[in-house]
Every structure is written in structure tokens, then in C-alpha cells.
């Protein structure tokens, strides 16, 4: 599928977006790459309960990423220890097309609070490239437990 990045947009996530987003996040290769996932990323009920709560939480801003009528993924900002954290998920069929970079750029235009933090598994070069391209600076590397890998792995922490 060809994606025209000029047609990529973000819009507030609706309840109807959650089922297709669940399908995207239940891809085993995508889970492995994301690493820091839910304990059971294939539990649809847990997914829906969690993300319905996110949509109702005024402390979390979540947008769905679309190109025309195709849902490509999501991008959100939540708080951890009082600091805003960026997170995103791109459906595996859309990797490597510049969609994550475009979506983060669109989010940064709307969400202007700084500093803004983000992280990626050290071996997730795609996500790390997105963050650096969008202006994030590497702060440090930490070791954390990655549910999707059932192991402690290196995670790079970034700040914009």
C-alpha cells in the first residue's frame, strides 16, 4: 500500500478505533519489537478495558493515525512520575514508510509542553530513528523488564 505522507493525519481516538488497534498490536513481531507491552498482549478483554479507561482519562491525550480512511496506528501522551511521555504504535504493514515520524511531528505541533520524554528498546532502531529525527535527545540507557520478550533488556530514554 502506498501512503502519501501529506495525507497522514491524527485525530482523537474514538472507541471504534480500539478493535482495529488491538488487531495491530496483537502481531507477534510488532510486540517483540515494542518489547515493553502488556503482560498478555493477546487478551482482547484486558486491552479493551485498559484503552477504554485511557479514552476516559483527561490526563492522557490519544490520537489515531489515519491516511484517508485507513487506520495506521496511534500516538499518545501520558504522564509517568508527573512528566509527559510520548508513545506510539504503527501497524506492522505500515513500518518503514515514514508514518511514525509524520505522526510524531503532527503530535508535537499540538502537544507543546516540554520537556517531553520517550523511550525505545535499544535494538528498536526504527523507533529510535523516529525520535532522533523529531528532535529527541538520548539521555541514558536503563535496563527494564520487557513483557514481550520475557527478559530484562536495554531501553533508551529520550527527552525533547
C-alpha positions in Angstrom: 0.0 0.0 0.0 1.3 3.4 -0.9 0.9 6.1 1.7 1.1 9.7 0.8 2.5 11.3 4.0 0.9 14.6 3.2 -2.5 12.8 3.7 -1.5 11.4 7.1 -3.4 13.0 10.0 -4.0 12.4 13.6 -7.4 12.7 15.3 -8.7 12.0 18.7 -9.1 8.3 19.2 -12.6 7.0 19.2 -14.0 3.9 20.9 -14.5 2.4 17.4 -10.8 2.7 16.7 -9.9 0.3 19.5 -10.8 -3.0 17.9 -8.5 -2.4 14.8 -5.8 -1.0 17.0 -6.0 -4.2 19.1 -5.5 -6.3 15.9 -2.4 -4.2 15.0 -0.9 -4.6 18.5 -1.5 -8.3 18.6 1.1 -9.0 15.9 3.9 -11.1 17.5 6.7 -9.4 15.6 5.4 -6.0 16.5 5.2 -7.0 20.1 8.7 -8.3 20.1 10.0 -5.0 18.6 8.0 -2.8 21.0 9.2 -5.0 23.9 7.5 -3.1 26.7 4.0 -4.3 26.2 1.1 -5.6 28.3 1.8 -8.9 30.1 -0.6 -10.6 27.7 -0.9 -8.6 24.5 -3.4 -11.1 23.1 -6.0 -10.6 25.8 -8.7 -8.6 24.0 -10.8 -8.0 27.1 -7.9 -6.6 29.0 -6.8 -4.5 26.1 -10.3 -3.0 25.7 -10.7 -2.4 29.4 -7.3 -0.6 29.5 -7.8 1.5 26.5 -11.4 2.5 27.2 -10.0 3.8 30.5 -7.4 5.7 28.6 -10.0 7.3 26.4 -11.9 8.4 29.6 -8.8 9.8 31.3 -8.3 13.5 30.8 -4.6 13.1 31.8 -3.9 11.1 28.6 -4.2 12.5 25.1 -4.5 9.8 22.5 -4.8 10.2 18.7 -5.4 7.7 16.0 -3.2 8.0 12.9 -5.1 7.9 9.6 -4.3 8.2 5.9 -7.6 8.8 4.2 -9.8 6.1 5.8 -7.0 3.7 6.7 -6.2 3.4 10.4 -2.4 3.2 10.6 -1.8 3.3 14.4 -1.9 5.6 17.3 0.1 8.1 19.2 -0.4 9.3 22.7 1.0 11.3 25.6 0.6 10.1 29.2 2.2 11.0 32.5 4.7 9.0 34.4 6.0 10.5 37.6 4.4 13.7 36.6 6.4 14.0 33.3 4.7 13.8 29.9 5.7 10.6 28.0 5.3 10.0 24.2 4.2 6.6 23.0 3.1 5.4 19.6 2.2 2.2 17.7 2.3 1.8 14.0 0.6 -1.3 12.4 3.4 -3.6 11.1 2.2 -3.4 7.4 3.0 0.4 7.6 6.5 0.2 9.1 9.3 1.9 7.2 7.1 4.4 5.4 7.8 7.5 7.5 4.3 7.3 9.1 5.6 7.3 12.7 7.8 10.3 12.1 4.9 12.2 10.4 2.5 11.3 13.3 5.0 12.4 15.9 5.6 15.6 14.1 1.8 16.2 14.0 1.6 15.4 17.7 4.4 17.8 18.6 2.6 20.6 16.8 -0.4 20.0 19.0 1.2 19.0 22.3 3.7 21.7 23.1 4.6 21.0 26.7 8.3 20.5 27.2 10.2 18.6 28.3 8.6 15.6 26.7 10.1 12.1 27.2 10.0 8.9 25.2 11.8 5.6 25.2 12.5 2.7 22.9 14.1 -0.7 23.2 17.8 -0.3 22.4 17.5 -2.7 19.5 14.4 -1.0 18.1 16.3 1.1 15.6 13.2 2.2 13.7 11.7 3.9 16.8 15.0 5.3 17.9 15.4 6.9 14.4 11.9 8.4 14.6 12.7 10.0 18.0 16.0 11.4 16.9 14.6 12.7 13.6 11.9 14.5 15.6 14.5 16.2 17.8 14.6 14.0 20.8 18.0 13.6 22.5 19.2 10.4 24.2 19.5 10.8 27.9 20.5 7.4 29.2 20.1 3.7 28.8 18.2 1.7 31.5 17.6 -2.0 32.0 13.9 -2.9 32.3 11.7 -6.0 32.1 10.1 -6.4 28.7 6.9 -8.4 28.8 7.0 -9.2 25.1 10.5 -10.8 25.5 10.1 -12.2 29.0 13.6 -10.7 29.8 15.4 -7.7 31.1 16.6 -5.6 28.1 18.2 -2.2 27.5 15.8 0.7 26.9 17.0 4.1 25.7 15.3 7.2 27.4 14.9 10.4 25.3 13.9 14.0 26.0 12.7 16.7 23.8 
